Amino acid sequence: MLNQLSAILLEALQPGDVIGFTFFTGYMSMFAASVFFFMERSQVDGKWKTSLLISGLITMIAAVHYFYMRDVWLNTHTSPTEFRYIDWTLTVPLMCVEFYLLIKPYGGKVTTLYKLVAYSVLMLVAGYIGEAIRPDQTIMWGIISTLGYLGVIYEATAGDVKKVADASANPEVTKAVRLLRNFAIIGWAIYPIGYMAVPGNLLAGMGLNLDLIYNIADAVNKIGFGLVVYGAAMASTQNELKATKVASLV
């Protein structure tokens, strides 16, 4: 009985545990975002439904992983690196899929999707090797991971994604691609900062907490990505409805 009580107390969130707090809030906020995106699918035009489905899947997958990661933290107070990279391996490529789905109705090619996913996989695999498998080579693998990150940024800033979005007749698509690109440039940049806080890397001696950085970045980026897509979907749907009504009156 005493052992069971000790286990319960060990698993409880303690006052002042800021990192544990972010694990709980990350889990609940991303779960709530998933429910919202799934419910709102019925409010948008057909070509946007898959985009909102993907948005909901991204936050739902993350919520499930955060459910397990918070337990790892409460029981061990160590970084749940394995769970975190499993989560990213699923959700980051899906975030790249969002770029493709935005431009697909306007001539986006599947080769663009392949490039985006390949860049994201390179970024994640190299990061995992440098953080979990070969920490003695963490800087080298961090540089390789950054090349994948820059590939995604290039496609959204000057590559196929940007070109197709600019050529589309839908200003909401152009705006959404620009906002998602900004999330990738600013929001995703938080992850390399966390990575550089790994022992042996450039920011290791600055006292930065890896999990605190990652938890905040995950919630902001994954929910933010979905909200950008949702905003574009709703605005585009409303504009098309207005155009249809005007045409019917002519």
N, C-alpha and C positions, 0 to 999 in steps of 0.2 A: 504493500500500500504506500509506504514511504517512497519507494522507487518510482511509482506511478505519479505521485504528487510532485516529485522532483522533476520528472520529465515534462509535466504540464507547465511548471514554473519556468523551465528552461526554454520552452517554446513560446512563451508569452512575450509580447513586445514590451520592452522595458522603457521607462521614461528617459528621454534624452537620446534614444537610438534613432538619429536622423536618417541613417541609411535604411534601417528597417521600416521607418515611416514611408520612405519613397518607394520601397518594394510594395507595401500595401496600397498606397495611393496609385502607383503605376498599374497594379493589377485591376483595381476597381475602375479607374478612369478609362482604361482601354476596353474593359468588358462593357462598360456603359456606352462607349463610342461604337462598339460593334452592334449593340442592340439598335442604336440610333440609325446607323448606316443601313442595316437590314430592313428596318421599318420604312425608311424613306425611299427605298427602291421603287415603290409603287407610285411615287410622286413625279418621277422623271420619265423622259422619253426613252423609248426602247434601246437606242444606241448607247445610253448612259447606264443602263441597269447593270451591265457586267462590271463597269468601273466601280460602282458603289458596292457591288458584291465583293470585289477584290479589296476595297477599302475595309469592309467589314471583316474579311478573312484575315487581313494583316493585323488588325487590332485584336481579333479573337485569338489567333495563334499566339500573339505576344501575351495576352492575358493569361492563357493557360500556362505558358512558360514562367510567367511571373508568379503564378500560384505556387509552382514548385521552387522557384528561386528564393522566394521569401522564406520557405521552410529551411532551405539550405543555410540561409543567412542566420535565422533564429537559432538553429541547432549548432552551427559551427562558427559563425561570424567570419567565414571565409568567402571569397568571391566565387559565385557559381559559374565559373568560366565555361564549363561544358554546356550547361543549359543555355547560357547566353549565346554561344555560337551556333547551337542548334536552332535557336529562335531566329537569329540573323540569317542563317543559311536559307530559311524558308521565307522570311518576311522581306528582306532587302531585294531579292530578285522580283518579288511581287510588287514592290514599290517601283521597280524599273518597268514592270509590265504596265503600270499606270501611265507612264509616259507614252508607251506604244498605243494603248487603248485610246488616248486622247487624239492621236493623229491618224489612227486606222481609218475612220470614216472619210478622211480627206486625202487618202493616197499613201498613208504610211505603209512601209514594206515590212514583211516579217523578218527580213535580214537585219533591220534596225533593232527589233526585239532581241534577236540572237546576240547582237553585239552588246547591247545593254546588259543582258543576263551574263554574258561571258565576262564583261568587265566587273560586274558585281561579285561573281564567283571568285575571280582572281583576287579581288580586294579582301574577301572573307577568308579564303583558304590561306593566303599569305599571312593575314593577321593572326589566324589561329595558330599557325606554325610558330610564328614569332612570339606569341604570348603563352602558349601551352606546351609546345613540343620542343622547340629550340630557343629557350629564353637567352641562351648564350649568344644567339645571332639575332636578337630582337630588332636591332636597328636595320640590318639588311632586309629582313622580311617586312619591316615597316615601310621601307622604301618601295619594295615590290607591291605591297598592298596599296600604297598611294598611287601607283601607276593605274591600277584598276579604278580607283576613285576618280582620277583625272580623266579617264576614258568616259565615264558616265557624265561628268561635267562638260566635257567637250561636245558630246552628242546633244546635250540639252542647250548648250550655249552657242555653238556654231555648226554643229553637225546636222544629221538627218532630222532629228526631232525639231530643232529650231526652224529648219528650212520648210518642212511640211506645215508646221503651225503657222508660220508667217504667210504661206501661200494659201491657207484655208480662208474661206469666206466667213469664218466664225470668230469674232473678236474674243469670245469667251474662252475658246481653245487657246488662242495666243496668250491671253492673260493667265490661264491656268498653267501652261507650260512655263511661263516666266516665273510664276510663284513657286512651282515645284522645283524649278532650277535653283531659285533662291534658297529654298529649304535644303537642297542638296549641297549648295555652296556653304551656307552658314550653319545650318543644323547638323549636317553630316560632318562638318569640320570638328565638332565636339568630340567625335569618336577618336580621331587621331590624337587629340589632346589627352584623352583618357589612356590611349595606348602608350603614349610617351611617358605616362606616369608609372608604367610597369617597371619593376626593379631592373636596373641595367640600361634603361633608356634615358633619353635626354632630360626629362622632367622628373626623374625618380626621386630626386632629393628635395622637391619643393613642397612635399606634404599634401599633394592633391590626392583625393580619394577616388579610386577607379570606379567603384560601384555607384557612388553618388553622381558622378559625371555621366555614366552610362544610363542610369535610371531616368534622370531628367531628360537626357537627349532622346531616349526611346519614346517617352510619353509625348514630348513636344513634336517630334518628327512624324511618328506614326499617326497620331491623331490629327496633326496639322496637315499631313498629306491628304488624309481622307476628307477633311473639311474643305480643302482647296478643290478637290474633285467634286464634292457635293455642291459647293457654291457655283462652280461652272455648269454642272448638270442642271441645277434649278434655274439659273439665269438663261441658259440656252433653251431649255424647255419652255419657259415663259415667253421668250422672244419668238420662238417658232409658233406658239399658240396665238400670239398677237398678230403675227404675219398671216396666219391662216384666216383669222377673223377679218382682217382688212381685205384679204383677197376675196373672201366670200361676199363682202359688201360692194365690191366693185362690179 
